[in-house]
Amino acid sequence: MHFQWYPGHMTKARRMMQENIKLIDLVIELVDARIPLSSRNPDIDELGRQKSRLILLNKADLAENKWNDAWIEYFKDKGYLAVKVNSKKGGGIKNIQSVIQEACKEKIERDRKRGILNRPVRAMVVGIPNVGKSTFINTLAGKACAKTGNKPGVTKGKQWIRLNKGVELLDTPGILWPKFEDQQVGMKLAFIGSIKDEILNTEELAAEFLKLMQQHYPGIIAGKYNIEETGDVYEVLNRIAESRHCIVRGNELDVEKAAALLMDDFRSGRLGELTLEYPDRI
Ligand code: G4P
C-alpha cells in the first residue's frame, strides 16, 4: 500500500493518534527489521509518553538475524522491550501475549496495588505505512480472536479484539507518517517500497541500492544474477538487464525493467536476508 503524504494527511493521522492513544495502556510499535530506525517516527515517543511500550521488529524474516538480535539489544539499552516477529508467517506471534504482559507489568502491578483486578490491558498497534500493521493484527487476531464492541444497544464505536482475558487490542492501527525530510531515510524507505518509487526514478533508486549492496553485501548481486560486478553501478544494472533478458525494441537493454526487477527481488526477500542499517554505525 502506498501513501502520498501532505500536511493535511499528517495532521489527520496525528489527531487520530492523539484520540486513540488516550484509550490505551500499551503502544505496540512496528518497525521494519531491515531499517529499524528509518522506519520509525520518533514523534511516537512524545505521543506515547506515560504509556507502556513495546517495539516489534517486523519482517524479521527479511533481515539478517544477527542484526535483528543486535537491534533488540539496542532498543533494550534505550529502555524499550523489543522482539522480532514475522507477521506474515506467524513467527514470534505465539509469544506476543506474554511479551505484552511483560511490557505492561508495571501497570498491572500498579492496578493490583490499588485493588483493581482483572482489568484488561488495552493496546494499539502503530507504525508508518507498509510496516505490516494490518498483517500483524490479522495474524494475532486469527490466533486469538473474539471481537468485542458493537453489542446490541451499544453505539457503534471502537472495535476491540479480545486476545485473552487480560489483553484487548484496538482493531484499527495508528498510522505514523514517515520521516522523509531526511534524504538518507527517504532513500531507505523507498528501497523497501514504503514510499512511492516516483520520488526517485526506478533506475536511480536501483543505482543507490546497488551502492549500498557493494558497501555492505559485496558478492550477493554477482551471485544472484550470475554477472561480474564492477564498481560502476549503472554498468551492473546493464549486466543485470542482459542476464535477465530485459530487452526492448528488438535488442536494446531495458535497464528500467532490470531496475524494477532488482528492487522487487530485494523487497520480496529473493536476494536473501539483508539488513540495511546497523546499530553500531549510528
Ligand atoms: P500496513 O498495514 O502497515 O500498511 O502493512 P500491511 O499489513 O498492509 O503489510 C504490507 C506488506 O508487508 C504486505 O505485503 C504484507 O504481506 C507484508 N508483510 C507484513 N508483515 C510481514 C512479515 O513479517 N514478513 C514479510 N516477509 N512480509 C510481511 P504486500 O506485498 O502488500 O502484499 P502480499 O505480498 O502479502 O500480498
Residues whose N, C-alpha, C, O or C-beta is under 5 A from the ligand:
A	BS01	G4P	M1 N58 K59 A60 V85 N86 S87 K88 I128 P129 N130 V131 G132 K133 S134 T135 F136
